[in-house]
Structure formats: structure tokens, C-alpha cells
Amino acid sequence: MDTWLKTGSKQPGIDRLIVFVVAMFSLISIVSIASATRQNDIGPANYFYLRQIIWYAIGTCAAFLAFRIDYHDLLKKWHWLYIAGISMLVLVFLWGKVTHGANSWLKIGPFTFEPAEFMKIILIMTLAKWFAGAEPEIKRRTIQKHRDLLVPIGLALIPCLLVLLQPDMGTTLMMSAVAVGILYVNGIQMKHGLLLAAILAFIIAFLVLIYFYRQTLFFHIIHKYQWQRLISFLNPEAQKSDAGYQVYQSMLAIGGGQIFGLGLFKGIQSVPERHTDFIFSVFSAETGFIGAAFILLLYAVLLYRMIKLASYARDLEGTLLITGVISMFLAQIVENIGMTISVMPITGITLPLISYGGSSILTTMIAIGLVLNVGVRSKKGWFY
């Protein structure tokens, strides 16, 4: 651990703007969830936003721990973290809890959590450490030949397949985005990029094959209703009473907000999953285009500051660690907001820092803590 942390001396470079943006998101999240759940049709009054406050408090503590311990020391434990993450994903199949058709939750005592959410952070740490070198004296691992892709792709493919079998297509795509982002920044040559594109094309073709031959055993990987949700964004009005109902209601809510919105706690309450997957629809309905633009501006500021911290990182480990977090955030933001306005398929991905959910808030705050961890040890000293 760094000397200045042991002695309690002044921190050399925490990014205050990231802290401010996260604080703004926490307020927006709590108010939006309170509004979305003000009626008792999805649960007891005050239940969700009070629990969100608790999860933000726990997440803040987790972020502080992730920030406090030198990220080099954390990444040295990547083997054990990776084994623990894979073990949790396997345990889901044995003692998991089914929610919305996906067997993706584990319950330990009074707590229920989603191992796949934590696996995203573990995968970021694993790939960052792998490419930077297993030990400080080992040089950076570069991709010179196709075989150099075997280990990193294998490390990403194992959790992706386990999550896909739950089945959880959305989280699988997010972990894939993390792997692609880290590979890109680490430096992947054109010929290797073409290989990755070929692998992705094969996966897409495989999914199409499943669709046309869904009577076979393979269709157990992606159920019929999930495929309908994936393709409903293409024409939500044609399926507005069936698979496209969520998207159609979401578009009505967002459009109804117009420029300035309907006002806080006056939004449309007919959007399903309005406190989780479709929280952006609720906020947009109540604050209009102005509020939606403000959300996007906050995300832009957050991602910009992360990019700056990645560029100022002391070493490759730090750069790739932040790169993975950026890739995760960007993929989730694009997917979640995209599905609410019918430009992306519905995959059940939450909106970072806003949607209700303990596992989502906890892992997102840990990711923020890791970013600040790298930034505070950057080669630039104080960062403004």
C-alpha cells in the first residue's frame, strides 16, 4: 500500500468531478425510483427507494475499499478472483433463483445477488492483469500471432458461456464488450481483428440457426420469448400487445415528456419494469428532453474523465483497468437507453448508477472506486 495512504497524508490526485457526477446520479436514481414506484402495483410504498439508499451506502463503502487498496495489490489476486467468480456462476445452476426466466441469482441468508454482475468486474481485472503481465518483471503481453488470442479469449469465453446458459444474453454482451475494449486498447492488429469479427459472425449465425431450428435442444439456450424480445424493437407497434409492449409503452412515456416533462412524480405508470430496465423512460417522461439531455451530459462527463485518467495512468495495468470500466459503462448506457427508444433490442440491461438493483449499484460503485484508484496513483499527480 502507498506510503501516503498509510500515513493519512493528503491524497495526490482524486478526481473530484467523478465523485460529484456519481453523487448527482445517486440523487437522480433515488428520486426516479421513488416516482416510478409511488403506486403499490409493483411493491410496498417506500420499499424500493429506501433499499436503493441502503445499497448506495453499501456501494460507497465498497467503492472506498476499492479505492483505498493499491490496484496493483488487487490485480495480483486475479487468479483467485477469477476462480471465485466462475465458481459463483456454476453455483447458480445448482442453487440459483429464477427471476424473469433467468436462473441468475444466488441467495445467501437474507441477501440475494447476481454473480454475473460481479463477474464483469472480475473479468476486467483479469484481462488487465493478463495483458500487463502476471508479475511486474514480465513484459507486456502483445498479440503477434493468432495463438496469442487463445488465452484472453478463453478467459472471457468461459464466463460468457456460463452466463449465456442462465440464460442472460444482456450480461453476456456486456462482458463481450469489456473484452473487445481491452483488446482494442492493448493493440490488436488488423488480421487479428478480422479473426475476432469472424468469431462474432459465427456466433450471430449460430443464434440465427437456433431461431430457425428452435425445436432442437439448442433452443434451450435462448427461449422463444427471449428471441421475441430481441427482435421486437424492429417493429414495436406491430407487437405492442405482446413482446413489443414494453418498448411501445416506453416510447409513449418518453414522447409524452416533450421538452420540459410532465413534472416530478407525475409520470406515466404503465411502463413495465419502470424502476429497473426502463428507469430512463420514467425520468424522461417527468423531466422531458431537458432532463434526458442532462443525463446524457452527465454520462459524457463521467466517460471523458475516465478516458483522461486512463491516459494519465502510471502503467498498462491502470490503463486497461479503466478501459474495461469504460467499455462496460458505454455498452450498458448505449444498450439501455437504446432499448427504451426502440433502436436496440431488449436485453434486461440496467442503466448504470440509476436503475434499481443492489448487485448493479454495488458492482458499479466498485468499478468507480477502481477508476479513482488508478487516477490517484497516476503519473500526473494532482488531476483537474
C-alpha beads as a LAMMPS data file, in Angstrom:
LAMMPS data file: protein, C-alpha beads

384 atoms
383 bonds

1 atom types
1 bond types

-500.0 500.0 xlo xhi
-500.0 500.0 ylo yhi
-500.0 500.0 zlo zhi

Masses

1 110.0

Atoms # bond

1 1 1 0.000 0.000 0.000
2 1 1 1.237 3.503 -0.782
3 1 1 3.002 5.453 1.960
4 1 1 0.666 8.408 1.753
5 1 1 -2.297 6.098 2.392
6 1 1 -0.620 4.595 5.471
7 1 1 0.255 7.949 6.963
8 1 1 -3.056 9.569 6.121
9 1 1 -1.351 12.413 4.269
10 1 1 -3.057 14.432 1.598
11 1 1 -4.257 12.431 -1.398
12 1 1 -2.269 13.297 -4.519
13 1 1 -4.972 13.313 -7.156
14 1 1 -8.561 12.136 -6.590
15 1 1 -10.883 13.232 -9.387
16 1 1 -13.484 15.345 -7.619
17 1 1 -15.596 15.762 -10.745
18 1 1 -16.193 11.995 -10.978
19 1 1 -17.228 11.991 -7.320
20 1 1 -19.619 14.887 -7.979
21 1 1 -21.158 13.212 -11.043
22 1 1 -21.694 9.957 -9.139
23 1 1 -23.345 11.932 -6.311
24 1 1 -25.677 13.566 -8.859
25 1 1 -26.562 10.164 -10.297
26 1 1 -27.378 8.853 -6.822
27 1 1 -29.862 11.684 -6.259
28 1 1 -31.422 11.189 -9.687
29 1 1 -31.669 7.446 -9.054
30 1 1 -33.395 7.749 -5.682
31 1 1 -35.892 10.380 -6.887
32 1 1 -36.650 8.485 -10.114
33 1 1 -37.195 5.185 -8.287
34 1 1 -39.403 6.893 -5.699
35 1 1 -41.500 8.297 -8.540
36 1 1 -41.598 5.054 -10.533
37 1 1 -42.746 3.029 -7.507
38 1 1 -45.098 5.544 -5.885
39 1 1 -48.018 3.272 -6.703
40 1 1 -48.301 -0.092 -4.949
41 1 1 -48.728 -2.215 -8.072
42 1 1 -45.114 -3.474 -8.001
43 1 1 -44.415 -3.484 -4.269
44 1 1 -44.939 -1.750 -0.914
45 1 1 -44.733 2.029 -0.800
46 1 1 -41.261 3.387 0.033
47 1 1 -39.734 -0.094 -0.301
48 1 1 -37.614 0.358 -3.427
49 1 1 -36.160 3.824 -2.976
50 1 1 -35.292 3.163 0.681
51 1 1 -33.464 -0.004 -0.337
52 1 1 -31.717 1.947 -3.097
53 1 1 -30.455 4.396 -0.465
54 1 1 -29.134 1.472 1.566
55 1 1 -27.450 -0.043 -1.485
56 1 1 -25.839 3.276 -2.334
57 1 1 -24.494 3.479 1.216
58 1 1 -23.080 -0.047 0.935
59 1 1 -21.766 0.710 -2.559
60 1 1 -19.991 3.827 -1.293
61 1 1 -18.199 1.742 1.334
62 1 1 -17.260 -0.832 -1.310
63 1 1 -16.001 1.941 -3.626
64 1 1 -13.879 3.337 -0.798
65 1 1 -12.294 -0.067 -0.222
66 1 1 -11.653 -0.498 -3.952
67 1 1 -10.070 2.959 -3.953
68 1 1 -8.058 2.516 -0.772
69 1 1 -6.130 -0.648 -1.666
70 1 1 -3.450 -0.199 -4.322
71 1 1 -4.827 -1.644 -7.556
72 1 1 -1.523 -3.429 -8.163
73 1 1 -2.115 -5.462 -5.000
74 1 1 -5.695 -6.201 -6.083
75 1 1 -4.680 -7.375 -9.542
76 1 1 -2.094 -9.755 -8.094
77 1 1 -5.068 -11.789 -6.789
78 1 1 -6.669 -12.138 -10.218
79 1 1 -6.316 -15.929 -10.230
80 1 1 -8.323 -16.308 -7.037
81 1 1 -10.855 -13.686 -8.047
82 1 1 -11.391 -15.395 -11.402
83 1 1 -11.829 -18.828 -9.770
84 1 1 -14.264 -17.344 -7.235
85 1 1 -16.277 -15.667 -9.998
86 1 1 -16.511 -18.822 -12.106
87 1 1 -17.439 -20.838 -9.015
88 1 1 -20.325 -18.481 -8.250
89 1 1 -21.572 -18.779 -11.830
90 1 1 -21.515 -22.580 -11.523
91 1 1 -23.319 -22.461 -8.165
92 1 1 -26.142 -20.555 -9.853
93 1 1 -27.068 -23.730 -11.755
94 1 1 -27.174 -25.718 -8.519
95 1 1 -28.860 -23.358 -6.064
96 1 1 -29.850 -20.392 -8.211
97 1 1 -33.084 -18.449 -8.072
98 1 1 -35.100 -17.989 -11.256
99 1 1 -36.231 -14.412 -11.948
100 1 1 -37.887 -13.324 -15.207
101 1 1 -36.999 -16.655 -16.782
102 1 1 -33.276 -16.456 -15.983
103 1 1 -31.577 -18.612 -13.371
104 1 1 -29.041 -15.925 -12.486
105 1 1 -29.441 -15.168 -8.769
106 1 1 -27.908 -16.651 -5.628
107 1 1 -29.379 -16.271 -2.151
108 1 1 -27.141 -16.304 0.915
109 1 1 -29.147 -15.721 4.068
110 1 1 -31.227 -12.557 3.643
111 1 1 -29.155 -11.372 0.680
112 1 1 -29.851 -12.147 -2.970
113 1 1 -27.241 -11.151 -5.528
114 1 1 -26.365 -11.673 -9.186
115 1 1 -22.920 -13.302 -9.632
116 1 1 -22.752 -12.259 -13.297
117 1 1 -22.626 -8.591 -12.247
118 1 1 -19.549 -9.213 -10.123
119 1 1 -18.021 -11.340 -12.877
120 1 1 -17.904 -8.282 -15.135
121 1 1 -15.559 -6.534 -12.698
122 1 1 -13.506 -9.687 -12.201
123 1 1 -13.150 -10.114 -15.968
124 1 1 -11.900 -6.531 -16.301
125 1 1 -9.274 -7.117 -13.629
126 1 1 -8.304 -10.493 -15.104
127 1 1 -7.747 -9.242 -18.655
128 1 1 -5.972 -6.076 -17.466
129 1 1 -3.512 -8.111 -15.435
130 1 1 -3.066 -10.748 -18.140
131 1 1 -2.009 -8.288 -20.815
132 1 1 0.112 -6.226 -18.428
133 1 1 1.988 -9.340 -17.274
134 1 1 1.472 -11.786 -14.453
135 1 1 4.311 -10.223 -12.440
136 1 1 5.978 -6.773 -12.594
137 1 1 9.119 -8.246 -14.173
138 1 1 7.148 -9.869 -17.007
139 1 1 6.879 -7.703 -20.085
140 1 1 3.588 -6.659 -21.624
141 1 1 1.803 -9.437 -23.488
142 1 1 1.156 -8.384 -27.059
143 1 1 -0.826 -10.121 -29.772
144 1 1 1.570 -11.050 -32.552
145 1 1 0.040 -14.343 -33.670
146 1 1 -3.420 -15.866 -33.664
147 1 1 -2.428 -18.214 -30.861
148 1 1 -1.773 -15.195 -28.638
149 1 1 -5.547 -14.689 -28.598
150 1 1 -6.283 -18.137 -27.196
151 1 1 -5.773 -17.379 -23.508
152 1 1 -7.536 -13.969 -23.308
153 1 1 -10.442 -15.193 -25.442
154 1 1 -10.624 -18.338 -23.302
155 1 1 -10.656 -16.269 -20.115
156 1 1 -13.562 -14.229 -21.489
157 1 1 -15.385 -17.088 -23.189
158 1 1 -15.796 -19.295 -20.102
159 1 1 -17.845 -16.784 -18.048
160 1 1 -19.687 -15.609 -21.176
161 1 1 -20.900 -19.144 -21.907
162 1 1 -21.906 -19.753 -18.285
163 1 1 -23.909 -16.517 -18.225
164 1 1 -25.458 -17.249 -21.638
165 1 1 -26.687 -20.611 -20.351
166 1 1 -28.521 -19.000 -17.428
167 1 1 -29.785 -17.558 -19.885
168 1 1 -28.711 -13.903 -19.679
169 1 1 -27.965 -12.542 -23.127
170 1 1 -27.574 -8.940 -21.947
171 1 1 -24.784 -9.541 -19.447
172 1 1 -23.075 -11.836 -21.947
173 1 1 -22.962 -8.980 -24.436
174 1 1 -21.634 -6.581 -21.795
175 1 1 -18.775 -8.926 -20.881
176 1 1 -18.015 -9.322 -24.579
177 1 1 -17.843 -5.530 -24.892
178 1 1 -15.370 -5.428 -21.994
179 1 1 -13.118 -7.993 -23.690
180 1 1 -13.245 -6.210 -27.064
181 1 1 -12.482 -2.824 -25.481
182 1 1 -9.437 -4.113 -23.620
183 1 1 -8.188 -5.989 -26.685
184 1 1 -8.506 -2.854 -28.799
185 1 1 -6.626 -0.574 -26.410
186 1 1 -3.926 -3.174 -25.770
187 1 1 -3.256 -3.108 -29.509
188 1 1 -4.744 -5.685 -31.803
189 1 1 -3.589 -5.951 -35.391
190 1 1 -5.959 -5.887 -38.331
191 1 1 -5.623 -9.591 -39.079
192 1 1 -6.466 -10.468 -35.502
193 1 1 -9.365 -8.047 -35.546
194 1 1 -10.690 -9.844 -38.611
195 1 1 -10.440 -13.115 -36.705
196 1 1 -12.500 -11.662 -33.864
197 1 1 -15.037 -10.370 -36.388
198 1 1 -15.250 -13.855 -37.875
199 1 1 -15.874 -15.308 -34.410
200 1 1 -18.658 -12.779 -33.777
201 1 1 -20.169 -13.553 -37.189
202 1 1 -20.138 -17.246 -36.299
203 1 1 -21.944 -16.534 -33.033
204 1 1 -24.607 -14.478 -34.832
205 1 1 -25.061 -17.218 -37.408
206 1 1 -25.385 -19.725 -34.574
207 1 1 -28.163 -17.659 -32.983
208 1 1 -29.980 -17.429 -36.316
209 1 1 -29.678 -21.203 -36.659
210 1 1 -31.207 -21.600 -33.210
211 1 1 -34.112 -19.403 -34.254
212 1 1 -34.965 -21.418 -37.349
213 1 1 -34.415 -24.770 -35.635
214 1 1 -35.797 -23.882 -32.227
215 1 1 -37.399 -27.282 -31.800
216 1 1 -33.937 -28.727 -31.209
217 1 1 -32.108 -28.978 -27.902
218 1 1 -30.131 -25.824 -28.709
219 1 1 -33.212 -23.662 -28.240
220 1 1 -32.958 -24.209 -24.508
221 1 1 -30.099 -21.689 -24.585
222 1 1 -32.379 -18.890 -25.829
223 1 1 -36.078 -19.317 -25.178
224 1 1 -38.754 -18.238 -27.611
225 1 1 -39.948 -15.287 -25.541
226 1 1 -36.354 -14.013 -25.274
227 1 1 -35.916 -14.117 -29.024
228 1 1 -39.189 -12.228 -29.446
229 1 1 -37.919 -9.569 -27.050
230 1 1 -34.673 -9.327 -29.014
231 1 1 -36.426 -8.680 -32.324
232 1 1 -39.435 -6.695 -31.038
233 1 1 -37.503 -3.402 -31.329
234 1 1 -37.617 -3.743 -35.118
235 1 1 -41.358 -3.063 -35.126
236 1 1 -42.705 -2.482 -31.593
237 1 1 -46.075 -1.157 -32.800
238 1 1 -46.818 -4.450 -34.556
239 1 1 -46.253 -6.288 -31.261
240 1 1 -47.449 -3.627 -28.826
241 1 1 -49.797 -6.058 -27.096
242 1 1 -47.194 -8.824 -26.875
243 1 1 -43.370 -8.833 -26.981
244 1 1 -43.207 -5.166 -28.021
245 1 1 -45.418 -3.907 -25.188
246 1 1 -42.531 -2.687 -23.035
247 1 1 -40.847 -0.778 -25.840
248 1 1 -44.118 0.706 -27.086
249 1 1 -45.075 1.978 -23.618
250 1 1 -41.564 3.291 -23.100
251 1 1 -41.696 5.289 -26.316
252 1 1 -45.079 6.721 -25.335
253 1 1 -43.684 7.790 -21.974
254 1 1 -40.574 9.413 -23.426
255 1 1 -42.558 11.150 -26.176
256 1 1 -45.130 12.342 -23.640
257 1 1 -42.438 14.220 -21.741
258 1 1 -41.835 16.541 -24.711
259 1 1 -39.418 19.404 -23.922
260 1 1 -39.861 20.124 -20.216
261 1 1 -41.604 16.989 -18.984
262 1 1 -44.758 16.297 -17.019
263 1 1 -43.156 17.152 -13.681
264 1 1 -41.630 15.010 -10.959
265 1 1 -43.943 12.293 -9.627
266 1 1 -46.372 12.927 -12.480
267 1 1 -45.008 10.470 -14.998
268 1 1 -46.795 7.625 -16.794
269 1 1 -47.015 4.464 -14.675
270 1 1 -47.818 1.938 -17.406
271 1 1 -44.215 1.097 -18.362
272 1 1 -43.234 -2.412 -17.169
273 1 1 -40.004 -2.741 -15.158
274 1 1 -40.058 1.040 -14.859
275 1 1 -37.816 1.111 -11.766
276 1 1 -35.119 -1.133 -13.276
277 1 1 -34.644 -1.610 -17.029
278 1 1 -36.863 1.319 -18.083
279 1 1 -35.983 3.932 -15.474
280 1 1 -34.802 6.246 -18.270
281 1 1 -38.352 6.293 -19.630
282 1 1 -39.709 7.453 -16.262
283 1 1 -37.134 10.208 -15.874
284 1 1 -37.598 11.385 -19.469
285 1 1 -41.393 11.489 -19.098
286 1 1 -41.135 13.640 -15.978
287 1 1 -38.271 15.933 -16.986
288 1 1 -38.656 15.903 -20.775
289 1 1 -35.921 16.405 -23.338
290 1 1 -34.072 18.714 -20.941
291 1 1 -33.786 16.021 -18.284
292 1 1 -32.824 13.306 -20.770
293 1 1 -30.125 15.550 -22.238
294 1 1 -28.845 16.271 -18.732
295 1 1 -28.497 12.531 -18.067
296 1 1 -26.518 12.095 -21.289
297 1 1 -24.336 15.079 -20.390
298 1 1 -23.504 13.561 -17.002
299 1 1 -22.555 10.266 -18.649
300 1 1 -20.423 12.109 -21.202
301 1 1 -18.559 13.948 -18.436
302 1 1 -18.054 10.711 -16.499
303 1 1 -16.687 8.828 -19.509
304 1 1 -14.492 11.766 -20.543
305 1 1 -12.874 11.953 -17.122
306 1 1 -12.313 8.198 -17.160
307 1 1 -10.603 8.471 -20.546
308 1 1 -8.334 11.229 -19.223
309 1 1 -7.431 9.149 -16.172
310 1 1 -6.684 6.154 -18.410
311 1 1 -4.332 8.288 -20.497
312 1 1 -2.526 9.515 -17.374
313 1 1 -2.261 6.075 -15.737
314 1 1 1.143 5.147 -14.396
315 1 1 1.241 1.777 -16.196
316 1 1 -0.566 -0.506 -18.638
317 1 1 -2.425 -2.222 -15.817
318 1 1 -4.088 1.022 -14.853
319 1 1 -4.906 1.978 -18.430
320 1 1 -6.508 -1.376 -19.219
321 1 1 -8.375 -1.448 -15.919
322 1 1 -10.063 1.869 -16.681
323 1 1 -10.565 0.810 -20.311
324 1 1 -12.579 -2.188 -19.160
325 1 1 -14.743 0.009 -16.944
326 1 1 -15.283 2.499 -19.779
327 1 1 -16.269 -0.326 -22.148
328 1 1 -18.710 -1.721 -19.594
329 1 1 -20.317 1.658 -18.887
330 1 1 -20.533 2.676 -22.541
331 1 1 -22.073 -0.639 -23.624
332 1 1 -24.662 -0.522 -20.833
333 1 1 -25.589 3.108 -21.498
334 1 1 -26.000 2.597 -25.247
335 1 1 -27.931 -0.651 -24.819
336 1 1 -30.276 0.525 -22.055
337 1 1 -31.157 3.922 -23.489
338 1 1 -31.260 2.420 -26.976
339 1 1 -33.824 -0.203 -25.982
340 1 1 -36.078 2.416 -24.370
341 1 1 -36.332 4.286 -27.678
342 1 1 -36.512 1.151 -29.860
343 1 1 -33.118 1.333 -31.549
344 1 1 -31.643 -1.591 -29.597
345 1 1 -33.127 -4.971 -28.603
346 1 1 -34.444 -5.582 -25.086
347 1 1 -31.819 -7.456 -23.100
348 1 1 -32.596 -6.617 -19.471
349 1 1 -29.522 -4.407 -19.012
350 1 1 -29.811 -1.807 -16.253
351 1 1 -28.861 1.858 -16.618
352 1 1 -25.618 2.402 -14.645
353 1 1 -25.965 4.338 -11.382
354 1 1 -29.687 4.985 -11.922
355 1 1 -31.624 1.717 -12.208
356 1 1 -32.788 -0.053 -9.058
357 1 1 -30.749 -3.082 -8.034
358 1 1 -28.312 -3.980 -5.286
359 1 1 -25.907 -6.037 -7.399
360 1 1 -25.854 -3.406 -10.133
361 1 1 -25.201 -0.495 -7.760
362 1 1 -22.591 -2.413 -5.773
363 1 1 -20.544 -3.532 -8.783
364 1 1 -20.837 -0.145 -10.479
365 1 1 -19.578 1.642 -7.380
366 1 1 -16.695 -0.827 -7.098
367 1 1 -15.823 -0.002 -10.708
368 1 1 -15.856 3.723 -9.871
369 1 1 -13.585 3.034 -6.906
370 1 1 -11.114 1.181 -9.142
371 1 1 -11.051 4.078 -11.621
372 1 1 -10.312 6.570 -8.830
373 1 1 -7.721 4.121 -7.507
374 1 1 -5.796 4.287 -10.781
375 1 1 -6.263 8.037 -11.072
376 1 1 -4.963 8.828 -7.605
377 1 1 -1.746 6.963 -8.433
378 1 1 -1.341 8.499 -11.883
379 1 1 1.933 9.927 -13.116
380 1 1 0.417 13.431 -13.338
381 1 1 -0.005 13.979 -9.607
382 1 1 -2.964 16.250 -8.901
383 1 1 -5.594 15.869 -11.584
384 1 1 -8.071 18.607 -12.525

Bonds

1 1 1 2
2 1 2 3
3 1 3 4
4 1 4 5
5 1 5 6
6 1 6 7
7 1 7 8
8 1 8 9
9 1 9 10
10 1 10 11
11 1 11 12
12 1 12 13
13 1 13 14
14 1 14 15
15 1 15 16
16 1 16 17
17 1 17 18
18 1 18 19
19 1 19 20
20 1 20 21
21 1 21 22
22 1 22 23
23 1 23 24
24 1 24 25
25 1 25 26
26 1 26 27
27 1 27 28
28 1 28 29
29 1 29 30
30 1 30 31
31 1 31 32
32 1 32 33
33 1 33 34
34 1 34 35
35 1 35 36
36 1 36 37
37 1 37 38
38 1 38 39
39 1 39 40
40 1 40 41
41 1 41 42
42 1 42 43
43 1 43 44
44 1 44 45
45 1 45 46
46 1 46 47
47 1 47 48
48 1 48 49
49 1 49 50
50 1 50 51
51 1 51 52
52 1 52 53
53 1 53 54
54 1 54 55
55 1 55 56
56 1 56 57
57 1 57 58
58 1 58 59
59 1 59 60
60 1 60 61
61 1 61 62
62 1 62 63
63 1 63 64
64 1 64 65
65 1 65 66
66 1 66 67
67 1 67 68
68 1 68 69
69 1 69 70
70 1 70 71
71 1 71 72
72 1 72 73
73 1 73 74
74 1 74 75
75 1 75 76
76 1 76 77
77 1 77 78
78 1 78 79
79 1 79 80
80 1 80 81
81 1 81 82
82 1 82 83
83 1 83 84
84 1 84 85
85 1 85 86
86 1 86 87
87 1 87 88
88 1 88 89
89 1 89 90
90 1 90 91
91 1 91 92
92 1 92 93
93 1 93 94
94 1 94 95
95 1 95 96
96 1 96 97
97 1 97 98
98 1 98 99
99 1 99 100
100 1 100 101
101 1 101 102
102 1 102 103
103 1 103 104
104 1 104 105
105 1 105 106
106 1 106 107
107 1 107 108
108 1 108 109
109 1 109 110
110 1 110 111
111 1 111 112
112 1 112 113
113 1 113 114
114 1 114 115
115 1 115 116
116 1 116 117
117 1 117 118
118 1 118 119
119 1 119 120
120 1 120 121
121 1 121 122
122 1 122 123
123 1 123 124
124 1 124 125
125 1 125 126
126 1 126 127
127 1 127 128
128 1 128 129
129 1 129 130
130 1 130 131
131 1 131 132
132 1 132 133
133 1 133 134
134 1 134 135
135 1 135 136
136 1 136 137
137 1 137 138
138 1 138 139
139 1 139 140
140 1 140 141
141 1 141 142
142 1 142 143
143 1 143 144
144 1 144 145
145 1 145 146
146 1 146 147
147 1 147 148
148 1 148 149
149 1 149 150
150 1 150 151
151 1 151 152
152 1 152 153
153 1 153 154
154 1 154 155
155 1 155 156
156 1 156 157
157 1 157 158
158 1 158 159
159 1 159 160
160 1 160 161
161 1 161 162
162 1 162 163
163 1 163 164
164 1 164 165
165 1 165 166
166 1 166 167
167 1 167 168
168 1 168 169
169 1 169 170
170 1 170 171
171 1 171 172
172 1 172 173
173 1 173 174
174 1 174 175
175 1 175 176
176 1 176 177
177 1 177 178
178 1 178 179
179 1 179 180
180 1 180 181
181 1 181 182
182 1 182 183
183 1 183 184
184 1 184 185
185 1 185 186
186 1 186 187
187 1 187 188
188 1 188 189
189 1 189 190
190 1 190 191
191 1 191 192
192 1 192 193
193 1 193 194
194 1 194 195
195 1 195 196
196 1 196 197
197 1 197 198
198 1 198 199
199 1 199 200
200 1 200 201
201 1 201 202
202 1 202 203
203 1 203 204
204 1 204 205
205 1 205 206
206 1 206 207
207 1 207 208
208 1 208 209
209 1 209 210
210 1 210 211
211 1 211 212
212 1 212 213
213 1 213 214
214 1 214 215
215 1 215 216
216 1 216 217
217 1 217 218
218 1 218 219
219 1 219 220
220 1 220 221
221 1 221 222
222 1 222 223
223 1 223 224
224 1 224 225
225 1 225 226
226 1 226 227
227 1 227 228
228 1 228 229
229 1 229 230
230 1 230 231
231 1 231 232
232 1 232 233
233 1 233 234
234 1 234 235
235 1 235 236
236 1 236 237
237 1 237 238
238 1 238 239
239 1 239 240
240 1 240 241
241 1 241 242
242 1 242 243
243 1 243 244
244 1 244 245
245 1 245 246
246 1 246 247
247 1 247 248
248 1 248 249
249 1 249 250
250 1 250 251
251 1 251 252
252 1 252 253
253 1 253 254
254 1 254 255
255 1 255 256
256 1 256 257
257 1 257 258
258 1 258 259
259 1 259 260
260 1 260 261
261 1 261 262
262 1 262 263
263 1 263 264
264 1 264 265
265 1 265 266
266 1 266 267
267 1 267 268
268 1 268 269
269 1 269 270
270 1 270 271
271 1 271 272
272 1 272 273
273 1 273 274
274 1 274 275
275 1 275 276
276 1 276 277
277 1 277 278
278 1 278 279
279 1 279 280
280 1 280 281
281 1 281 282
282 1 282 283
283 1 283 284
284 1 284 285
285 1 285 286
286 1 286 287
287 1 287 288
288 1 288 289
289 1 289 290
290 1 290 291
291 1 291 292
292 1 292 293
293 1 293 294
294 1 294 295
295 1 295 296
296 1 296 297
297 1 297 298
298 1 298 299
299 1 299 300
300 1 300 301
301 1 301 302
302 1 302 303
303 1 303 304
304 1 304 305
305 1 305 306
306 1 306 307
307 1 307 308
308 1 308 309
309 1 309 310
310 1 310 311
311 1 311 312
312 1 312 313
313 1 313 314
314 1 314 315
315 1 315 316
316 1 316 317
317 1 317 318
318 1 318 319
319 1 319 320
320 1 320 321
321 1 321 322
322 1 322 323
323 1 323 324
324 1 324 325
325 1 325 326
326 1 326 327
327 1 327 328
328 1 328 329
329 1 329 330
330 1 330 331
331 1 331 332
332 1 332 333
333 1 333 334
334 1 334 335
335 1 335 336
336 1 336 337
337 1 337 338
338 1 338 339
339 1 339 340
340 1 340 341
341 1 341 342
342 1 342 343
343 1 343 344
344 1 344 345
345 1 345 346
346 1 346 347
347 1 347 348
348 1 348 349
349 1 349 350
350 1 350 351
351 1 351 352
352 1 352 353
353 1 353 354
354 1 354 355
355 1 355 356
356 1 356 357
357 1 357 358
358 1 358 359
359 1 359 360
360 1 360 361
361 1 361 362
362 1 362 363
363 1 363 364
364 1 364 365
365 1 365 366
366 1 366 367
367 1 367 368
368 1 368 369
369 1 369 370
370 1 370 371
371 1 371 372
372 1 372 373
373 1 373 374
374 1 374 375
375 1 375 376
376 1 376 377
377 1 377 378
378 1 378 379
379 1 379 380
380 1 380 381
381 1 381 382
382 1 382 383
383 1 383 384
